[in-house]
Amino acid sequence: MSERFVDVSHSDVRELRGPLLVLGDVEHVGWDEYAVVEVEEAGVAGDERHGLVLEVDHDLVTLQVLEGTDAMSAGGIQVRFAGRPLEIPVGTGWLGRTCNGRGEPLDGGPPVTGDTTMPLHGWPLNPVHREPPAEPVITGISVIDALNTLVRGQKLPIFSLPGMPHLTLATQIAAQATSRSRPFRVVFAAMGLTHADIYYVRDRLEARSAAGELVLLLNASDDPVIERLLTPKIALTVAEHLAFGEGDDVLVIMSDMTSYAEALREVSAARREIPARRGYPGYLYSDLAGLYERCGRIRGKEGSVTILPVLTMPGGDITHPVPDLTGYITEGQIVLSPELEARGVYPPVDVLSSLSRLMRSGAGAGRTRGDHLDVAAQVLSAMARARQAAELSELVGADSLSETDRLYVAFRGHLEQDVLSQASNESRSLEETLQRAWSALGTLPRRELTMVPSNLLDRYLPPRRSAR
């Protein structure tokens, strides 16, 4: 669309409704068009805000005002349309920068610039040109690297509950994650965080930011709710250029996607749309898919975009619309357990509820290590048996268990202490992680390790460990 209307101002404000502005007597304006909103104070030009067109109905245009409509009155507003969608500069200038959810600097530096711009909503990847996710992203966290391997180009969410250490885990992954073959970048998009949490994230990721490997976008809980809808889109637009323009492997961490969905619901209510499940708009699925499906690899290009969304499940309900729909779109899930947290395990990942569906594409011979997949399968099988034995022990008492069941209970203790638990600033190599897993398996008799070939048992299995 031409920008010939950029100098034409519109002032026929019909309604201010939450973060929305309804403007009348407007022509030649399209959906998603970018606008500048000038707010006058006592007849004098005041602050300048920005908006996007949400809806066009004949001569009525509904704008979402990115900074909100607080302190605005219908009589003192001038709106100018740019004749194009919202675009942002992209390039390596984002690396090492800390910005708010709209991409404005928080670090005292100049505005981020770039040699080119890209539309905020991006472009869907042509399925024909997609390459399947492959090769691991090493997070330095044993329970993920060993049992739920993250793969380049994958989308793997973290399901948590309010009050659990999901932000600590997400920040640790952002600080430690690496790719074995190409330059690795992290884009961290925080949505609806408290100022204390924002301080923690900035402090924890300072080293990676100083190294020029991190882009930090921070939307605080008291920032305008409409900004929360922009934050993941900016993060993904920046990541796409770094990946497919610069050839880097990029990990995008988005926390908390439940805050994003709540913002979407609030805007939908302001638009007076008919609500669907639990008040969320009926297009919640397609909106989330529009974000998650921007990850992947493209044939003929070196880089990749991997997405790790973090979401809290209200009331611990995994059937809540946000985790439920996320599960349909993504390729597995990492589930945090309050029971494990109560036992002092960090990160409290429930390995039997967690799954990386693309793990076989990123682990095994030629990718991680030849014994990786067999060890992971054996650990999960043993954990399932150990859980049954532990539940039986609670019913009939530990003395009533068979010798083998007591060994499985001991195995669970070894695994939780030596493999699943680690410090929030501890990064382990994959080799150390697998060695720890073999050591835990050494608690069990060899006859119980039926999922590992004999040649691997001969090579890696340590002497039997005694139960503690």
C-alpha positions as CSV (number, residue, x, y, z in Angstrom):
1,M,0.0,0.0,0.0
2,S,1.2,3.5,-0.8
3,E,2.2,5.9,2.0
4,R,0.5,8.8,0.4
5,F,-1.9,9.2,3.5
6,V,0.9,9.5,6.0
7,D,0.5,13.3,6.4
8,V,-3.3,13.1,6.6
9,S,-4.5,13.4,10.2
10,H,-7.8,12.0,11.5
11,S,-9.5,13.3,14.6
12,D,-13.0,11.8,14.5
13,V,-12.5,9.6,17.6
14,R,-15.8,7.7,18.3
15,E,-14.8,5.7,21.3
16,L,-11.9,4.8,23.7
17,R,-12.4,1.3,25.0
18,G,-9.6,-0.2,27.1
19,P,-6.5,-0.3,24.9
20,L,-8.6,0.3,21.8
21,L,-9.4,3.5,19.9
22,V,-12.3,3.6,17.4
23,L,-11.9,6.2,14.7
24,G,-14.5,7.3,12.2
25,D,-14.6,8.9,8.8
26,V,-11.5,7.0,7.6
27,E,-10.8,5.7,4.1
28,H,-8.1,3.7,2.3
29,V,-6.8,2.1,5.5
30,G,-6.0,-1.6,5.7
31,W,-5.8,-4.3,8.4
32,D,-2.6,-4.3,10.5
33,E,-1.6,-0.9,9.2
34,Y,0.7,1.1,11.4
35,A,-0.4,4.5,12.9
36,V,0.9,7.4,14.9
37,V,-1.4,8.7,17.6
38,E,-0.7,12.3,18.7
39,V,-2.2,13.3,22.0
40,E,-2.8,17.0,22.6
41,E,-2.8,18.5,26.1
42,A,-4.6,21.9,26.5
43,G,-4.3,22.5,22.8
44,V,-0.6,21.9,22.7
45,A,0.9,18.7,21.1
46,G,1.8,16.3,23.9
47,D,3.0,12.8,23.8
48,E,3.1,10.5,20.7
49,R,1.8,7.0,20.8
50,H,1.6,4.2,18.3
51,G,-1.1,1.9,17.1
52,L,-2.0,-1.0,14.8
53,V,-5.3,-1.4,12.9
54,L,-7.2,-4.3,14.3
55,E,-10.5,-4.0,12.4
56,V,-11.9,-2.0,9.5
57,D,-15.7,-1.7,9.1
58,H,-16.7,0.7,6.3
59,D,-15.4,4.1,7.6
60,L,-14.8,2.9,11.1
61,V,-11.3,1.8,12.1
62,T,-10.4,0.1,15.4
63,L,-6.8,0.7,16.6
64,Q,-4.9,-1.0,19.3
65,V,-2.8,1.7,21.0
66,L,0.5,0.1,22.0
67,E,1.1,2.4,24.9
68,G,-2.5,2.2,26.1
69,T,-5.2,4.9,26.2
70,D,-4.6,6.1,29.7
71,A,-5.0,9.9,30.1
72,M,-6.4,10.2,26.5
73,S,-9.7,12.0,25.7
74,A,-11.6,11.8,22.5
75,G,-11.3,15.6,21.8
76,G,-7.5,15.8,21.7
77,I,-6.3,13.1,19.4
78,Q,-4.8,13.2,15.9
79,V,-4.1,9.9,14.1
80,R,-1.8,9.5,11.0
81,F,-1.6,6.3,9.1
82,A,1.7,5.1,7.6
83,G,0.2,3.1,4.7
84,R,2.2,0.0,5.7
85,P,2.3,-2.7,8.5
86,L,4.5,-2.2,11.5
87,E,8.1,-3.0,10.6
88,I,11.2,-3.1,12.8
89,P,14.9,-2.8,11.9
90,V,16.7,-6.2,12.0
91,G,20.3,-7.2,12.1
92,T,23.2,-7.9,14.5
93,G,22.6,-4.5,16.2
94,W,20.1,-6.2,18.5
95,L,22.8,-8.4,20.0
96,G,23.8,-7.3,23.5
97,R,20.8,-5.0,23.8
98,T,18.1,-4.9,26.5
99,C,14.8,-3.4,25.4
100,N,11.2,-3.2,26.5
101,G,8.4,-5.2,25.0
102,R,8.1,-2.7,22.1
103,G,11.8,-2.8,21.3
104,E,12.7,0.5,22.9
105,P,16.1,0.5,24.7
106,L,16.2,0.0,28.5
107,D,20.0,-0.1,28.7
108,G,20.6,3.6,28.1
109,G,21.9,3.0,24.5
110,P,20.6,4.5,21.3
111,P,17.6,3.1,19.4
112,V,18.3,-0.2,17.7
113,T,19.0,0.3,14.0
114,G,19.6,-2.1,11.1
115,D,20.4,-2.1,7.4
116,T,17.0,-3.6,6.6
117,T,13.5,-3.8,8.1
118,M,11.0,-6.7,8.4
119,P,7.3,-6.8,9.1
120,L,6.5,-7.6,12.6
121,H,4.1,-10.5,11.8
122,G,6.7,-12.2,9.6
123,W,6.0,-14.6,6.9
124,P,4.9,-18.2,7.2
125,L,7.6,-20.7,6.2
126,N,6.7,-22.7,3.1
127,P,6.4,-26.3,4.3
128,V,8.0,-27.5,1.0
129,H,11.2,-25.6,1.9
130,R,11.4,-26.7,5.5
131,E,14.1,-29.0,6.7
132,P,13.3,-31.4,9.5
133,P,14.7,-30.4,12.9
134,A,18.1,-32.1,13.5
135,E,21.1,-31.9,15.7
136,P,21.0,-31.2,19.4
137,V,20.9,-28.0,21.4
138,I,23.0,-28.7,24.5
139,T,21.5,-26.8,27.5
140,G,23.9,-28.0,30.1
141,I,21.0,-29.4,32.1
142,S,21.2,-33.1,32.6
143,V,17.5,-34.0,32.7
144,I,16.9,-32.1,29.4
145,D,20.0,-33.2,27.5
146,A,19.8,-36.8,28.6
147,L,16.1,-37.6,28.6
148,N,14.3,-34.8,26.7
149,T,16.9,-33.6,24.2
150,L,16.1,-30.2,22.6
151,V,16.7,-30.3,18.8
152,R,17.6,-27.4,16.4
153,G,14.4,-26.1,14.8
154,Q,12.1,-27.7,17.4
155,K,9.4,-26.1,19.5
156,L,9.4,-27.6,23.0
157,P,7.3,-25.9,25.7
158,I,7.9,-25.9,29.5
159,F,4.6,-26.6,31.4
160,S,4.7,-25.3,35.0
161,L,2.6,-24.0,37.9
162,P,2.6,-20.5,39.4
163,G,5.3,-20.3,42.1
164,M,7.5,-23.0,40.6
165,P,11.1,-22.2,39.4
166,H,10.2,-22.2,35.6
167,L,11.7,-18.7,35.2
168,T,14.9,-19.9,36.9
169,L,15.1,-22.9,34.6
170,A,14.3,-20.8,31.5
171,T,17.0,-18.3,32.4
172,Q,19.5,-21.1,33.1
173,I,18.9,-22.5,29.6
174,A,19.3,-19.0,28.1
175,A,22.6,-18.6,29.9
176,Q,24.0,-22.0,29.0
177,A,22.6,-23.3,25.8
178,T,25.0,-23.9,22.9
179,S,25.1,-25.5,19.4
180,R,28.0,-27.7,18.4
181,S,28.4,-26.4,14.9
182,R,27.5,-22.7,14.4
183,P,27.4,-19.4,16.2
184,F,24.6,-19.6,18.8
185,R,22.3,-16.7,19.8
186,V,19.5,-16.4,22.4
187,V,16.5,-14.1,22.2
188,F,14.7,-13.9,25.5
189,A,11.2,-12.5,25.5
190,A,9.8,-11.9,29.0
191,M,6.1,-11.1,29.3
192,G,4.3,-9.9,32.4
193,L,7.2,-10.3,34.8
194,T,7.5,-8.5,38.1
195,H,10.3,-6.0,38.4
196,A,12.1,-8.4,40.8
197,D,12.0,-11.1,38.2
198,I,13.2,-8.7,35.5
199,Y,16.1,-7.8,37.7
200,Y,16.9,-11.5,38.2
201,V,16.8,-12.2,34.5
202,R,19.0,-9.2,33.6
203,D,21.6,-10.1,36.3
204,R,21.7,-13.8,35.4
205,L,22.1,-13.1,31.7
206,E,24.5,-10.3,32.0
207,A,27.5,-12.3,30.9
208,R,25.8,-13.6,27.8
209,S,24.6,-10.2,26.9
210,A,28.1,-8.7,27.3
211,A,29.4,-11.4,25.0
212,G,27.0,-10.1,22.2
213,E,25.1,-13.4,22.1
214,L,21.8,-12.3,23.7
215,V,18.8,-10.1,22.8
216,L,16.6,-9.3,25.8
217,L,13.0,-8.0,25.5
218,L,11.4,-7.3,28.9
219,N,7.7,-6.6,29.3
220,A,6.8,-5.8,32.9
221,S,3.6,-6.7,34.6
222,D,2.7,-3.0,34.9
223,D,3.5,-2.2,31.3
224,P,0.6,-1.7,28.9
225,V,-1.1,-5.0,28.2
226,I,-1.1,-4.4,24.5
227,E,2.7,-4.3,24.5
228,R,2.6,-8.0,25.7
229,L,1.1,-9.0,22.3
230,L,4.1,-7.4,20.5
231,T,6.9,-8.8,22.6
232,P,7.0,-12.4,21.1
233,K,6.5,-11.1,17.6
234,I,9.4,-8.7,17.9
235,A,11.5,-11.6,19.3
236,L,10.7,-13.9,16.5
237,T,11.3,-11.3,13.8
238,V,14.7,-10.5,15.2
239,A,15.5,-14.2,15.5
240,E,14.4,-15.0,11.9
241,H,16.8,-12.5,10.5
242,L,19.7,-13.7,12.7
243,A,19.0,-17.3,11.7
244,F,18.1,-17.1,8.0
245,G,19.9,-13.8,7.2
246,E,23.1,-14.2,9.3
247,G,23.3,-18.0,9.5
248,D,23.2,-18.4,13.3
249,D,21.4,-20.9,15.4
250,V,18.9,-19.0,17.5
251,L,17.0,-20.1,20.6
252,V,13.9,-18.0,21.4
253,I,12.7,-18.3,25.0
254,M,9.2,-16.9,25.6
255,S,8.0,-16.6,29.2
256,D,5.2,-16.5,30.2
257,M,2.9,-17.5,27.3
258,T,0.0,-17.6,29.7
259,S,0.5,-13.9,30.3
260,Y,0.4,-13.4,26.5
261,A,-2.8,-15.4,26.2
262,E,-4.4,-13.3,29.0
263,A,-3.5,-10.1,27.1
264,L,-5.1,-11.6,24.0
265,R,-8.2,-12.4,26.0
266,E,-8.4,-8.8,27.4
267,V,-8.1,-7.2,24.0
268,S,-10.7,-9.7,22.6
269,A,-13.1,-8.6,25.4
270,A,-12.5,-5.0,24.6
271,R,-13.4,-5.7,21.0
272,R,-16.6,-7.3,22.3
273,E,-15.9,-10.6,20.5
274,I,-17.9,-13.7,21.3
275,P,-15.7,-15.6,23.8
276,A,-14.9,-19.3,23.4
277,R,-13.4,-21.7,26.0
278,R,-12.9,-19.9,29.4
279,G,-13.3,-16.5,27.8
280,Y,-10.4,-16.8,25.4
281,P,-11.1,-15.8,21.8
282,G,-11.9,-18.6,19.3
283,Y,-8.8,-17.8,17.4
284,L,-6.4,-18.6,20.3
285,Y,-5.2,-21.7,18.6
286,S,-4.4,-20.0,15.3
287,D,-2.8,-17.1,17.1
288,L,-0.5,-19.4,19.1
289,A,0.3,-21.4,16.0
290,G,1.2,-18.2,14.1
291,L,3.9,-17.7,16.7
292,Y,5.2,-21.3,17.3
293,E,5.3,-22.2,13.6
294,R,7.8,-19.4,12.9
295,C,10.6,-21.7,14.1
296,G,12.4,-24.3,12.1
297,R,15.1,-24.8,9.5
298,I,15.0,-23.8,5.8
299,R,16.5,-25.8,3.0
300,G,19.6,-24.1,1.6
301,K,20.1,-21.9,4.7
302,E,22.5,-22.6,7.6
303,G,20.7,-21.1,10.5
304,S,17.8,-22.3,12.6
305,V,15.1,-20.9,15.0
306,T,14.3,-23.1,18.0
307,I,11.5,-22.1,20.3
308,L,11.2,-22.8,24.1
309,P,7.9,-21.3,25.3
310,V,7.2,-21.3,29.0
311,L,3.7,-21.3,30.3
312,T,2.0,-21.6,33.7
313,M,-1.1,-23.8,34.0
314,P,-3.8,-22.0,36.0
315,G,-4.7,-24.3,38.9
316,G,-2.3,-26.9,37.6
317,D,-4.8,-27.9,34.9
318,I,-3.1,-29.3,31.9
319,T,-6.4,-29.2,30.0
320,H,-6.6,-25.4,30.4
321,P,-6.9,-23.9,26.9
322,V,-3.3,-22.4,26.8
323,P,-1.4,-25.7,27.6
324,D,-3.9,-27.8,25.8
325,L,-3.7,-25.9,22.5
326,T,0.1,-25.5,22.9
327,G,0.4,-29.3,23.2
328,Y,-1.3,-29.7,19.8
329,I,1.1,-27.3,18.1
330,T,4.4,-28.2,19.7
331,E,6.6,-31.3,19.6
332,G,6.5,-32.5,23.2
333,Q,6.6,-30.9,26.6
334,I,8.8,-30.5,29.7
335,V,6.5,-30.8,32.8
336,L,7.6,-29.4,36.2
337,S,6.4,-31.3,39.2
338,P,5.5,-29.7,42.6
339,E,6.1,-33.1,44.3
340,L,9.7,-33.2,43.0
341,E,10.2,-29.6,44.1
342,A,9.0,-30.5,47.6
343,R,11.7,-33.2,47.7
344,G,14.3,-30.6,46.9
345,V,14.9,-31.6,43.3
346,Y,16.0,-28.8,40.9
347,P,15.0,-28.6,38.2
348,P,11.8,-30.5,39.2
349,V,11.2,-32.1,35.8
350,D,8.8,-35.0,35.9
351,V,10.6,-37.3,33.4
352,L,7.6,-39.6,33.0
353,S,5.3,-36.8,32.0
354,S,7.8,-35.1,29.8
355,L,8.6,-35.9,26.2
356,S,10.7,-34.5,23.3
357,R,9.1,-36.1,20.3
358,L,12.1,-35.1,18.1
359,M,14.7,-36.4,20.4
360,R,15.7,-39.2,17.9
361,S,16.4,-36.6,15.3
362,G,19.0,-34.9,17.6
363,A,20.5,-37.7,19.7
364,G,22.3,-40.9,19.1
365,A,25.4,-41.9,17.0
366,G,26.8,-39.1,15.0
367,R,24.8,-36.5,16.9
368,T,25.5,-36.9,20.6
369,R,26.8,-40.4,21.6
370,G,26.0,-43.9,20.4
371,D,24.6,-45.0,23.8
372,H,22.5,-41.9,24.4
373,L,19.1,-43.2,23.2
374,D,19.5,-46.6,24.8
375,V,20.4,-45.1,28.1
376,A,17.5,-42.7,28.0
377,A,15.1,-45.5,27.3
378,Q,16.5,-47.6,30.1
379,V,16.3,-44.8,32.6
380,L,12.7,-44.0,31.8
381,S,11.7,-47.6,32.0
382,A,13.5,-48.0,35.3
383,M,11.8,-44.8,36.6
384,A,8.4,-46.1,35.7
385,R,9.1,-49.3,37.7
386,A,10.6,-47.3,40.6
387,R,7.5,-45.2,40.8
388,Q,5.3,-48.2,41.0
389,A,7.6,-49.7,43.7
390,A,7.5,-46.4,45.7
391,E,3.7,-46.3,45.6
392,L,3.6,-49.9,46.7
393,S,6.0,-49.1,49.6
394,E,3.6,-46.4,50.8
395,L,0.8,-48.9,50.9
396,V,2.4,-52.0,52.4
397,G,5.7,-50.6,53.9
398,A,9.2,-50.8,52.6
399,D,9.9,-54.1,54.4
400,S,7.2,-55.8,52.4
401,L,8.9,-55.0,49.1
402,S,10.9,-57.6,47.2
403,E,14.6,-57.1,47.0
404,T,14.3,-56.0,43.3
405,D,11.7,-53.4,44.1
406,R,13.9,-52.0,46.9
407,L,16.7,-51.7,44.4
408,Y,14.4,-49.7,42.1
409,V,13.4,-47.4,44.9
410,A,17.2,-46.9,45.6
411,F,17.7,-46.3,41.9
412,R,15.2,-43.5,41.9
413,G,17.0,-41.8,44.9
414,H,20.4,-42.1,43.1
415,L,18.9,-40.7,39.8
416,E,17.2,-37.7,41.5
417,Q,20.3,-36.8,43.5
418,D,23.0,-37.5,40.9
419,V,21.3,-36.8,37.6
420,L,18.1,-34.9,37.8
421,S,19.3,-32.4,40.5
422,Q,21.9,-29.8,39.8
423,A,22.6,-26.2,40.8
424,S,20.8,-23.4,39.0
425,N,24.2,-22.1,37.8
426,E,25.7,-25.5,37.0
427,S,26.4,-26.4,33.4
428,R,27.2,-30.1,32.7
429,S,28.7,-31.5,29.5
430,L,26.7,-34.2,27.8
431,E,29.5,-36.7,28.5
432,E,29.2,-36.0,32.3
433,T,25.5,-36.3,32.1
434,L,25.6,-39.7,30.5
435,Q,28.3,-40.9,32.9
436,R,26.0,-39.9,35.8
437,A,23.1,-41.8,34.2
438,W,25.2,-44.9,33.8
439,S,26.3,-44.6,37.4
440,A,22.6,-44.5,38.5
441,L,21.8,-47.5,36.4
442,G,24.7,-49.3,38.2
443,T,22.3,-49.5,41.2
444,L,20.3,-52.1,39.4
445,P,21.3,-55.7,38.6
446,R,22.5,-56.2,35.1
447,R,19.6,-58.6,34.4
448,E,17.2,-55.7,34.8
449,L,18.9,-53.6,32.1
450,T,17.1,-55.2,29.1
451,M,16.9,-52.1,26.9
452,V,20.6,-51.6,26.5
453,P,22.7,-53.8,24.2
454,S,25.3,-56.1,25.8
455,N,28.2,-54.3,24.1
456,L,27.2,-51.0,25.6
457,L,26.7,-52.6,29.1
458,D,30.2,-54.0,28.8
459,R,31.6,-50.7,27.8
460,Y,29.8,-48.2,30.1
461,L,28.1,-50.0,33.0
462,P,30.1,-49.4,36.3
463,P,30.3,-52.0,39.1
464,R,27.2,-52.4,41.1
465,R,26.4,-49.6,43.5
466,S,25.1,-50.4,46.9
467,A,21.8,-48.9,48.0
468,R,22.1,-46.0,50.3
